């Protein structure tokens, strides 16, 4: 065999291997940076379903509250919406009266913030995150909201229960990765507050349906098949 032809073959092979290796070193970190969190969340949700989630009969009866409402208590506009819109419509009207847990109203005095937060998430059927922009247009996510989010995700992994709900008070809310992914997986658990008063009854109807149903039943059909 011609020695030069062997060198050409091995040289070409080495070039192809090095090229593929270089492309992988370039593309993989880029994909991880852009979509790493999304892939991780999808895998966790799929794994939770694979391990076998089935709601026990009467399980909801052990919850002291239908929902724990998490919001920035320092934002006056958000506080006003929670107490004058959310609680009035869900606790005070409708065929079914929902029981809501609010930090300033229902947390037990004398107990640490983290313990109160843990009990609120644990003893509620859903955890509703009320999100809004701050005074300067930036999103406001305080420490309590961050800790509640982590606890909800941990509950998904430990108990196979997806209890998160998002209420967006601003139409032009930032395009957070979690928010975008949440809309793809479980669109009905992400609600936007309408500025048109005529559309608000529909919002409250959607809110009641989402609070009353298991989130897994609200998943996109293609996604829900992985939980069957």
ChimeraX attribute file (.defattr): number of C-alpha atoms within 10 A of each C-alpha:
attribute: neighborCount
match mode: 1-to-1
recipient: residues
	/A:1	5
	/A:2	6
	/A:3	7
	/A:4	8
	/A:5	10
	/A:6	11
	/A:7	11
	/A:8	11
	/A:9	11
	/A:10	11
	/A:11	12
	/A:12	12
	/A:13	12
	/A:14	12
	/A:15	12
	/A:16	12
	/A:17	12
	/A:18	12
	/A:19	12
	/A:20	12
	/A:21	12
	/A:22	11
	/A:23	11
	/A:24	12
	/A:25	11
	/A:26	11
	/A:27	12
	/A:28	12
	/A:29	12
	/A:30	12
	/A:31	11
	/A:32	13
	/A:33	10
	/A:34	12
	/A:35	12
	/A:36	13
	/A:37	14
	/A:38	16
	/A:39	14
	/A:40	12
	/A:41	15
	/A:42	14
	/A:43	12
	/A:44	15
	/A:45	21
	/A:46	15
	/A:47	15
	/A:48	20
	/A:49	21
	/A:50	13
	/A:51	11
	/A:52	11
	/A:53	14
	/A:54	11
	/A:55	11
	/A:56	7
	/A:57	7
	/A:58	7
	/A:59	9
	/A:60	16
	/A:61	10
	/A:62	10
	/A:63	16
	/A:64	17
	/A:65	21
	/A:66	20
	/A:67	25
	/A:68	29
	/A:69	24
	/A:70	25
	/A:71	23
	/A:72	20
	/A:73	15
	/A:74	10
	/A:75	14
	/A:76	10
	/A:77	14
	/A:78	19
	/A:79	16
	/A:80	12
	/A:81	14
	/A:82	19
	/A:83	12
	/A:84	11
	/A:85	12
	/A:86	17
	/A:87	19
	/A:88	14
	/A:89	17
	/A:90	20
	/A:91	13
	/A:92	13
	/A:93	11
	/A:94	13
	/A:95	8
	/A:96	11
	/A:97	15
	/A:98	19
	/A:99	18
	/A:100	23
	/A:101	23
	/A:102	18
	/A:103	17
	/A:104	9
	/A:105	8
	/A:106	12
	/A:107	17
	/A:108	13
	/A:109	9
	/A:110	7
	/A:111	10
	/A:112	10
	/A:113	14
	/A:114	12
	/A:115	11
	/A:116	17
	/A:117	21
	/A:118	14
	/A:119	15
	/A:120	27
	/A:121	25
	/A:122	18
	/A:123	19
	/A:124	22
	/A:125	28
	/A:126	28
	/A:127	28
	/A:128	25
	/A:129	21
	/A:130	22
	/A:131	21
	/A:132	24
	/A:133	19
	/A:134	14
	/A:135	10
	/A:136	6
	/A:137	11
	/A:138	11
	/A:139	15
	/A:140	16
	/A:141	16
	/A:142	13
	/A:143	10
	/A:144	17
	/A:145	19
	/A:146	12
	/A:147	14
	/A:148	22
	/A:149	18
	/A:150	12
	/A:151	17
	/A:152	21
	/A:153	20
	/A:154	14
	/A:155	17
	/A:156	18
	/A:157	17
	/A:158	10
	/A:159	11
	/A:160	21
	/A:161	23
	/A:162	20
	/A:163	22
	/A:164	24
	/A:165	24
	/A:166	21
	/A:167	18
	/A:168	17
	/A:169	19
	/A:170	15
	/A:171	12
	/A:172	10
	/A:173	16
	/A:174	14
	/A:175	8
	/A:176	10
	/A:177	12
	/A:178	12
	/A:179	14
	/A:180	14
	/A:181	16
	/A:182	20
	/A:183	16
	/A:184	14
	/A:185	19
	/A:186	20
	/A:187	18
	/A:188	20
	/A:189	22
	/A:190	21
	/A:191	19
	/A:192	15
	/A:193	15
	/A:194	16
	/A:195	11
	/A:196	7
	/A:197	10
	/A:198	9
	/A:199	11
	/A:200	13
	/A:201	12
	/A:202	12
	/A:203	16
	/A:204	18
	/A:205	12
	/A:206	16
	/A:207	19
	/A:208	18
	/A:209	14
	/A:210	19
	/A:211	21
	/A:212	16
	/A:213	12
	/A:214	17
	/A:215	19
	/A:216	19
	/A:217	13
	/A:218	17
	/A:219	20
	/A:220	15
	/A:221	11
	/A:222	9
	/A:223	17
	/A:224	16
	/A:225	10
	/A:226	13
	/A:227	19
	/A:228	11
